Amino acid sequence: MKRIHRFTPGMMAAALVMGLGGCAGMSAQDRSTAIGAGVGAVGGAVVTGGSAAGTIGGAAVGGIIGHEIKK
């Protein structure tokens, strides 16, 4: 169990770097859509108490709003 706790911060940092590297070739509109979807998912989860439907709905609405803002 201690081994997992020792490697977790390094694995999280590697995942973060790889995830951010995947956004390098995105257009401004694509980035805005992804950010909107992420914020919407978090907002939907918070408002509905963590329900899957609220999270998915929030992501969909946030993605659409983010896409339309950068047109």
C-alpha positions as CSV (number, residue, x, y, z in Angstrom):
1,M,0.0,0.0,0.0
2,K,2.9,2.4,0.7
3,R,4.2,1.8,-2.7
4,I,1.0,3.1,-4.3
5,H,1.1,6.2,-2.2
6,R,4.7,6.8,-3.1
7,F,4.1,6.6,-6.9
8,T,0.7,8.4,-7.1
9,P,2.0,12.0,-7.2
10,G,4.4,11.2,-10.0
11,M,1.8,9.4,-12.0
12,M,-0.7,12.3,-11.6
13,A,2.0,14.7,-12.8
14,A,2.7,12.6,-15.8
15,A,-1.0,12.3,-16.7
16,L,-1.4,16.1,-16.3
17,V,1.6,16.8,-18.6
18,M,0.3,14.3,-21.2
19,G,-3.2,15.7,-21.0
20,L,-2.0,19.3,-21.6
21,G,0.2,18.2,-24.4
22,G,-2.8,16.9,-26.2
23,C,-4.3,20.4,-26.4
24,A,-1.3,21.9,-28.2
25,G,-2.7,21.5,-31.7
26,M,-6.2,22.7,-30.9
27,S,-7.8,25.8,-32.4
28,A,-9.2,28.5,-30.0
29,Q,-12.7,27.3,-30.7
30,D,-11.7,23.7,-29.8
31,R,-10.1,24.8,-26.6
32,S,-13.1,26.8,-25.7
33,T,-15.4,23.9,-26.3
34,A,-13.2,21.6,-24.2
35,I,-13.0,24.1,-21.3
36,G,-16.8,24.7,-21.5
37,A,-17.5,21.0,-21.3
38,G,-15.2,20.5,-18.3
39,V,-16.6,23.5,-16.4
40,G,-20.1,22.4,-17.3
41,A,-19.5,18.8,-16.1
42,V,-18.2,20.0,-12.8
43,G,-21.1,22.5,-12.4
44,G,-23.6,19.8,-13.3
45,A,-22.1,17.4,-10.8
46,V,-22.2,20.0,-8.1
47,V,-25.7,21.2,-8.7
48,T,-27.2,17.6,-8.9
49,G,-25.2,16.2,-6.1
50,G,-22.9,14.1,-8.3
51,S,-25.5,12.4,-10.5
52,A,-24.3,11.0,-13.8
53,A,-27.2,12.6,-15.7
54,G,-26.4,16.0,-14.2
55,T,-22.7,15.7,-15.0
56,I,-23.3,14.6,-18.6
57,G,-26.0,17.3,-19.1
58,G,-23.7,20.0,-17.7
59,A,-20.9,18.8,-20.0
60,A,-23.1,19.0,-23.0
61,V,-24.5,22.4,-22.2
62,G,-21.0,23.8,-21.3
63,G,-19.5,22.4,-24.5
64,I,-22.2,24.0,-26.7
65,I,-21.8,27.3,-24.9
66,G,-18.0,27.2,-25.2
67,H,-18.3,26.3,-28.9
68,E,-20.6,29.2,-29.6
69,I,-18.7,31.8,-27.7
70,K,-15.6,31.4,-29.9
71,K,-17.4,31.6,-33.3
